[in-house]
Amino acid sequence: MGRGLWLTNEDGSQTKRVLSDNVRAVIPIDGGILVLSGLAHLMIDFGNAFIFSEPNGLDMALQHAIHLDGEPSAPAKQADGSVLFVTTYGLCRITKSGELLRLTSFPAWMASQYPNSMAIAPDDTIFIGMRMFVLKLHASSNGYSEQWLLPDKCQSFSLRQFDCVCHP
C-alpha cells in the first residue's frame, strides 16, 4: 500500500515514511504540521490527528496524537492558528496546543452529505459545503445556530433515501 505521509530529500533520492495512515490533509501550524487522517466508507468511519514538529531533513517528531470520532474533512485554519474540521458527527477544532474540542453535533442523516469544503467569514460565521446543502453556523451564547441555505422556493426539505426533496 502506498498510503501515508512521506518525507524526501531535495532530489528525491532518499525517502522516509513518517505515517502509514490514509492522509486527508496536511496543514502547517505554528512550530509544526497538523496531519488529519482517516477513512469513511461503508461501515468504516475513523480518524486521527497528528501534530508533528517541523521537518528537519528526513526527521520529523510526533508531538501529539488524537483519536477522532470519524474521518476528518473540509479543514479550515482560523486566525488564532486553530484548525476546524468536520467529522460525520460534528464540527471540531484542534487548538495549537493539540486540544480537541467538539463545537457542535450534527444530526445522523448528515453522514450521507459528505462535507467537502469550509469557509470562515470575517465575523467567524462558518459555511460548510456538502453534497446537497450548505450549512451556515453562527456562534451564539449556547453554541452554534444552524441555518441550512436552500433555494428560495424551498422552505424546508426532507431526505428520501439519498436525495433531497424540497417543500414549498
N, C-alpha and C positions, 0 to 999 in steps of 0.2 A: 504494500500500500504506500502511496506517495503522500498521503495527507500529513499535515504537520506544519511546524514552523522551523525553518532552516536559516542558518547564518552562513555566509560565504565571504571569502576574501575578495579584494578588488577585481582580480582577474578570473574569479570563479574556479580556480584550480583546487581550492580546499573548501569543504562544506562540513557543517555540523548540524545535526538535528537537535533542536532545543526542546521541541514539544511534539508529541505524537497524536494530538487531538485534531478534530475537524475544525480548523480555524475559520471563524466568521468575520473577525475584524482585528486589525492591529492599529492601536491609537496611541500616538505619542502623548505622554503626560509629563508633568514636571519630574525630572530625575529618572525617567524610565519609559517603559512601554506597557500599556494595558492590552492584553490579548483576550478576546472573547472567543470561546469555542463551544461547540455543541452540535446537536442534530435533533430535528423533529421530523419523523417520518413514520407513518402508520401508528403503531402503538408505542414507538420510542420517542421520548422527549427528555433531553438532558442538556445541561450546560455547565460551563465553568468560566471563571475569570481568573486570569493570572497577571500579576504585576511583576515585571522583570526590571532589573537595572538597565541603564543604557548599555548597549553592546560595546565591548572592548575587544576588538579583534574578533576571534571566534568564541569569546566568552560572554555570557550574559547570565547573571544570577537571578534566581527566583526569589522574590522578596515576600510575596503574599499570594495565596491561592484561596479561591472561594467557590464552593459548590452552589450552582444556581438551580432554581426550580424548573427550568426549561431552557430550550435553545434561545440564546440572545439574538436579537435582530434590531435593525434600524438604530444603531448607536448615534448619539449626537453629543458633542462636547459643550459643556456650559462654560460661562465666562470665568467661574471660580476654579476651573480645572477638573471638576467632577464630570462623569460621563453618564448620560441617561441611555437606557436601552429598554426594549420591550421583550418580555417572555410571553408564553402562552397565557400566563396567569396575571400579568400586570406590568405596570411601569416601574422600573427600578433605577436606582442611582448608585454608582460606586464613587466614593469620595477619593481625593488624592491619597488619603491615608489607608485606603483599602476597605473602608466600612461599606457594607451593603445595606441599602435602605429600600424597602418596598414603599413606593409613593402612593400607589392606588392599585386596586384589584380590578380585573376585567370579568365580565360575565363569561360563562362556559362556552357560549356559542362563538366567542371571539377566536377560538382555536382554529376555526376554518377561514379566518380572514387574512392570515399571513401578513402581518405588518412588515413593510419593506422600506419605509423612509420616515424620517422625523426631522422637523424643523422647530427651532425655538425662536420666537419673536422677541423683539427688544423688551417687551413688558413681561417676559417669561411665560407667555402663553405657549403651549406645546401643541403642535399639529402632527398627528401620526397618520401616514398614508397606508392604506390597506387595499386588499383585492377589490372590495366593493364600496368602501367608505373612506372618509377622512374623519378622524376623531380629533376634536378640539378640547384640550384640557386647560382649564384656568385655575390657578391656585386660589383657594379660599381658606377661610379660617379653620374649616374642618376637613381639609384635604384638597381634592380637586373636583371641580364641577365639570361634568361631561356635556359636550354638545356634539351631536352627530351631524355633520354637514351633508345635507341632502339636497337634491334638486328642488326648486321652488314648488313644483307640482306634487311633491312627495311630502306629506305632512308627518307621516310615520312609515315604518317598514316592518316587515317580518321576513324571516328566513324560511324558505321552502327548500328542503334538502340543502344544496349549496348555492341556491340562487336568492337574490334579494328581490322582494316584491314590495313595490311602493303602494301606499294607501293615501288617496287624496284627502 
